[in-house]
Amino acid sequence: MGYRPRNKGFQLDINYEGKRYRTQLDCDETEVKIAEVRALQGLKDGKTWNTVCKELNLARRDLSINAIFTRIMHKWKDPHGLRTAKNVVEQVGPHKKITTIDEETIEDLIMKWKETGNADSTCNRKLAAISKILSWAKKRNYIKSKPEIEWFIEGPGRIRYFKYDEENRFLGYLYSEKYDDVAEMVAFANDCGGRKSELKRINTERDVDGRMLTIAASKNNTVRTIELTDRALKILKRRPKDPFAMISDEELRKAWNFGKIKMGLQGDKQFVFHITRHTFASRLVQSGIGIQIVQELLGHKTIKMTLRYAHLAPHNKTEARMALERSDKSGVKLAKVVGI
């Protein structure tokens, strides 16, 4: 046997042609057995040990979500929970690489669940399954960082978004700690509604024409154009052509958590970066922008996901009543109801 347990994984220890080769792998015994075979074959093929080690790491990180799920199925003790997890893996796509699952993937799943009538509590159970798989993958270094998951508030609740004074305080805390890049990314996101991965793909030479920003790389195959605010334009003008590409997930998470703690919001599970997208939508609806325009700007495939913001419109019911009562202007008197 060319391996032995060490620390949280295994040390691969191979003797080949009178030489000894070692490397540490953070994996389970099934994986290290596969790694042993691949490493020995690599050496036989004349590859250097450094090359073999790089290939082992790449092979480990190229696993599908189903491969990860298969390794941790035993962690589900409840048969119903296991069945839910299996269904989620199928919905994601069992052959989808674990490294390609991001916030967009999760948001697209939520949209599909909502379209088929899943309750918030059902969505949370499915999100819990994804979270469990991703947490294990992060712990074992299959992924560098775990995508943020926005949990639903079960029962009567509200969409979490920045109020104006809350945004000002949050940005102030980030600037005070020299998290300027993240502060500008948050402000820009509040004004354009882009997903985190979409913001990181922006190239101003390619995607910006005057005030218009085109977002064409979203995973639900939509192309949308957004007219930028003065604040958003000023941010882009003082940043490089790939304005947010250099901000790593780790840097963003560190800055966000700093601001979250300073705001006293440690226990607020809904206070994640994705609320910038809710902020964009909520401010539009509260300003009286039509829900179909909001749908188009967010890039939602169907109106159902956008309708959750509809209750924020301030005047809809009042305007409806006034339209019914608007008789004098048309010259037609409304009949009086007896007793009123």
C-alpha distance (Angstrom), angle and dihedral (degrees) to the residues before:
residue distance angle dihedral
M1 . . .
G2 3.82 . .
Y3 3.80 98.6 .
R4 3.77 142.0 54.9
P5 3.83 135.9 -171.3
R6 3.79 113.9 -89.0
N7 3.80 131.2 167.4
K8 3.83 107.9 -37.9
G9 3.81 94.7 -23.0
F10 3.78 140.4 14.0
Q11 3.77 137.4 -65.6
L12 3.79 112.0 -131.6
D13 3.81 108.5 -143.2
I14 3.81 116.5 -178.1
N15 3.80 130.2 175.1
Y16 3.79 113.7 -156.7
E17 3.79 127.4 168.5
G18 3.79 92.6 -17.2
K19 3.82 94.7 -49.1
R20 3.78 128.4 107.7
Y21 3.82 120.8 -137.7
R22 3.80 124.8 -169.2
T23 3.78 138.0 -179.1
Q24 3.79 136.0 160.2
L25 3.81 119.2 -122.0
D26 3.80 125.3 -169.9
C27 3.79 96.3 -145.9
D28 3.78 144.3 101.2
E29 3.81 127.2 -90.8
T30 3.80 94.3 -95.1
E31 3.79 90.8 56.6
V32 3.78 95.7 44.7
K33 3.82 90.4 53.5
I34 3.79 89.3 55.1
A35 3.81 90.1 45.2
E36 3.81 91.2 52.3
V37 3.80 92.1 55.8
R38 3.82 92.6 45.8
A39 3.81 93.2 46.9
L40 3.80 93.5 50.8
Q41 3.79 91.3 47.5
G42 3.79 90.5 49.2
L43 3.79 91.7 54.2
K44 3.81 90.7 47.8
D45 3.81 88.1 52.9
G46 3.80 89.2 57.6
K47 3.80 97.8 -107.4
T48 3.80 120.4 149.4
W49 3.79 117.6 -110.1
N50 3.82 90.9 -113.7
T51 3.79 89.9 55.8
V52 3.79 91.4 47.5
C53 3.82 91.2 51.7
K54 3.82 92.5 48.9
E55 3.80 90.6 50.5
L56 3.80 91.3 49.3
N57 3.79 91.0 53.7
L58 3.80 92.6 46.6
A59 3.80 91.5 48.5
R60 3.79 91.0 51.7
R61 3.80 92.5 49.7
D62 3.79 91.9 48.7
L63 3.79 95.0 68.1
S64 3.78 121.0 128.9
I65 3.79 123.8 -120.5
N66 3.80 88.4 -109.0
A67 3.81 91.6 54.5
I68 3.80 89.7 53.1
F69 3.81 92.2 44.8
T70 3.80 91.5 51.2
R71 3.80 89.8 57.0
I72 3.81 94.4 53.1
M73 3.81 103.4 34.1
H74 3.80 89.1 112.1
K75 3.81 89.8 66.1
W76 3.82 90.4 72.7
K77 3.80 106.5 82.4
D78 3.81 94.8 171.6
P79 3.86 112.9 77.5
H80 3.82 91.1 -148.7
G81 3.82 91.4 52.0
L82 3.82 90.6 48.5
R83 3.79 90.7 50.6
T84 3.82 90.2 50.3
A85 3.82 90.6 50.5
K86 3.82 91.7 50.2
N87 3.79 90.6 51.3
V88 3.80 91.7 49.4
V89 3.81 91.8 51.4
E90 3.81 88.6 52.4
Q91 3.80 91.2 48.9
V92 3.81 92.5 49.8
G93 3.80 89.5 47.2
P94 3.81 116.7 -99.5
H95 3.82 92.7 -126.1
K96 3.81 95.2 49.7
K97 3.81 110.2 121.0
I98 3.79 113.7 -112.7
T99 3.82 89.3 -132.6
T100 3.82 91.5 61.5
I101 3.80 96.8 56.2
D102 3.81 108.6 105.3
E103 3.81 140.7 148.0
E104 3.80 91.5 -72.2
T105 3.80 91.2 55.0
I106 3.78 90.3 51.7
E107 3.80 94.0 45.3
D108 3.81 91.0 50.9
L109 3.81 89.2 51.8
I110 3.79 91.3 50.9
M111 3.80 90.3 50.6
K112 3.81 90.4 53.6
W113 3.80 92.0 47.1
K114 3.78 91.9 50.5
E115 3.80 91.9 46.8
T116 3.80 89.2 56.7
G117 3.80 92.1 49.9
N118 3.82 101.9 -102.2
A119 3.81 113.3 166.9
D120 3.82 120.7 -126.2
S121 3.81 90.3 -105.7
T122 3.83 91.0 53.1
C123 3.80 90.8 49.4
N124 3.81 89.5 51.4
R125 3.81 91.6 53.3
K126 3.78 90.2 51.9
L127 3.80 91.8 45.7
A128 3.81 88.7 51.2
A129 3.80 89.4 57.8
I130 3.81 92.1 51.6
S131 3.79 90.5 45.0
K132 3.80 91.5 53.3
I133 3.81 92.4 51.5
L134 3.80 93.4 46.0
S135 3.81 93.1 46.4
W136 3.80 90.5 54.3
A137 3.82 90.7 47.1
K138 3.82 90.8 50.8
K139 3.80 92.6 47.9
R140 3.80 90.1 52.1
N141 3.83 92.7 45.7
Y142 3.79 95.5 -114.8
I143 3.80 87.6 128.1
K144 3.79 128.8 29.3
S145 3.78 95.2 -138.4
K146 3.77 137.6 5.0
P147 3.82 117.0 -115.1
E148 3.79 114.7 -114.6
I149 3.78 115.0 -102.0
E150 3.78 120.2 -153.7
W151 3.79 109.6 -151.0
F152 3.78 122.8 -148.3
I153 3.77 120.7 -116.5
E154 3.78 102.8 -121.8
G155 3.77 117.8 -136.2
P156 3.81 120.5 1.0
G157 3.78 106.8 -0.7
R158 3.76 145.1 130.3
I159 3.76 140.1 -113.5
R160 3.78 110.1 -99.8
Y161 3.79 114.0 -125.6
F162 3.80 139.2 147.2
K163 3.76 117.5 -87.4
Y164 3.81 110.4 -148.9
D165 3.80 96.2 -106.8
E166 3.80 90.4 44.6
E167 3.81 91.2 52.4
N168 3.82 91.1 49.8
R169 3.79 92.6 51.5
F170 3.81 92.8 45.6
L171 3.81 93.3 50.1
G172 3.79 89.8 45.1
Y173 3.80 91.1 56.9
L174 3.82 91.2 49.2
Y175 3.81 93.2 50.0
S176 3.82 90.9 46.9
E177 3.82 89.6 58.5
K178 3.85 93.4 44.5
Y179 3.80 93.8 -107.6
D180 3.81 88.1 137.3
D181 3.82 95.9 144.0
V182 3.79 93.0 53.4
A183 3.81 92.3 43.4
E184 3.81 90.1 55.4
M185 3.80 91.4 46.4
V186 3.82 90.6 52.5
A187 3.82 92.8 47.9
F188 3.80 91.6 47.1
A189 3.81 91.7 48.2
N190 3.81 91.3 51.6
D191 3.81 88.6 54.9
C192 3.83 99.6 44.4
G193 3.81 106.9 27.9
G194 3.79 95.5 -133.8
R195 3.77 122.6 157.8
K196 3.80 115.4 -114.1
S197 3.80 93.3 -106.8
E198 3.83 90.6 47.8
L199 3.80 91.6 52.5
K200 3.80 90.7 52.1
R201 3.81 90.6 53.2
I202 3.81 95.4 53.4
N203 3.79 114.3 121.8
T204 3.80 110.7 -175.8
E205 3.82 94.4 -154.4
R206 3.80 90.6 55.3
D207 3.81 104.4 28.9
V208 3.81 107.0 33.9
D209 3.80 124.8 73.5
G210 3.79 111.6 172.7
R211 3.79 104.6 -56.3
M212 3.79 94.9 -16.2
L213 3.80 121.9 100.7
T214 3.81 117.4 -167.6
I215 3.79 118.0 -156.0
A216 3.77 108.0 -167.4
A217 3.79 106.0 154.1
S218 3.79 102.3 72.5
K219 3.79 115.5 133.0
N220 3.79 97.2 -121.1
N221 3.82 88.0 65.7
T222 3.80 96.3 -113.7
V223 3.79 126.4 140.4
R224 3.77 115.4 -152.6
T225 3.78 135.5 175.7
I226 3.79 124.7 -148.5
E227 3.79 127.6 -168.0
L228 3.79 106.2 -132.7
T229 3.78 124.8 -128.9
D230 3.81 122.1 -124.3
R231 3.81 89.4 -104.1
A232 3.81 92.7 51.3
L233 3.81 91.7 48.8
K234 3.81 92.2 50.5
I235 3.81 90.0 51.2
L236 3.82 92.3 52.0
K237 3.81 93.3 46.6
R238 3.80 93.1 58.8
R239 3.79 95.6 43.9
P240 3.84 132.0 73.5
K241 3.81 121.6 -92.1
D242 3.83 89.9 -92.3
P243 3.81 92.8 46.9
F244 3.79 101.3 -177.2
A245 3.81 104.6 17.2
M246 3.80 93.3 100.7
I247 3.82 94.4 57.1
S248 3.80 106.0 99.5
D249 3.79 122.7 -148.5
E250 3.79 87.9 -115.7
E251 3.82 92.9 54.4
L252 3.79 91.3 46.1
R253 3.79 92.6 49.2
K254 3.80 92.5 47.4
A255 3.80 92.9 50.6
W256 3.80 93.5 42.8
N257 3.78 93.1 50.5
F258 3.81 90.4 48.0
G259 3.80 90.8 54.6
K260 3.79 91.4 42.7
I261 3.80 91.9 55.1
K262 3.81 92.6 45.7
M263 3.81 88.2 52.6
G264 3.82 90.7 50.6
L265 3.81 91.6 -119.8
Q266 3.81 100.5 126.1
G267 3.80 91.5 125.6
D268 3.80 95.8 48.1
K269 3.83 104.4 104.4
Q270 3.80 91.3 -176.7
F271 3.80 93.0 58.0
V272 3.81 98.1 96.1
F273 3.81 131.6 126.4
H274 3.81 90.9 -90.2
I275 3.81 89.9 72.7
T276 3.80 86.8 78.3
R277 3.81 86.2 71.2
H278 3.81 90.3 49.4
T279 3.80 88.9 48.3
F280 3.80 91.8 55.1
A281 3.81 92.5 49.1
S282 3.80 95.5 41.7
R283 3.81 94.0 51.3
L284 3.79 91.0 50.3
V285 3.80 93.6 50.3
Q286 3.81 92.2 44.2
S287 3.81 88.1 54.0
G288 3.80 91.0 55.2
I289 3.81 99.3 -102.6
G290 3.81 111.1 156.0
I291 3.78 117.0 -100.6
Q292 3.83 92.7 -124.1
I293 3.81 90.8 56.4
V294 3.81 88.9 50.1
Q295 3.81 89.3 50.3
E296 3.80 90.2 52.9
L297 3.81 93.7 47.8
L298 3.80 92.4 48.7
G299 3.80 92.9 46.9
H300 3.81 94.5 -125.4
K301 3.79 112.3 165.6
T302 3.78 93.0 -147.0
I303 3.79 133.7 27.4
K304 3.81 92.6 -121.9
M305 3.80 95.6 83.1
T306 3.80 91.6 46.2
L307 3.80 94.2 50.1
R308 3.79 91.2 73.2
Y309 3.82 86.6 77.1
A310 3.82 94.2 50.3
H311 3.81 95.1 91.4
L312 3.81 88.8 63.9
A313 3.81 92.4 68.1
P314 3.83 102.7 111.6
H315 3.79 103.4 -153.8
N316 3.80 107.9 30.0
K317 3.80 97.2 106.6
T318 3.80 93.9 40.4
E319 3.79 91.8 49.8
A320 3.80 90.7 48.5
R321 3.82 91.2 53.3
M322 3.81 92.1 46.1
A323 3.81 90.8 50.9
L324 3.79 89.7 54.8
E325 3.78 92.0 47.7
R326 3.81 95.0 45.1
S327 3.79 98.0 108.1
D328 3.77 108.0 123.5
K329 3.82 93.3 61.8
S330 3.79 91.6 56.0
G331 3.78 92.3 45.9
V332 3.79 92.1 -120.9
K333 3.78 117.3 120.6
L334 3.79 116.4 -140.9
A335 3.78 114.0 -127.2
K336 3.78 112.9 -109.0
V337 3.79 117.1 -121.4
V338 3.75 113.1 -125.2
G339 3.79 111.8 -100.3
I340 3.81 95.3 20.3
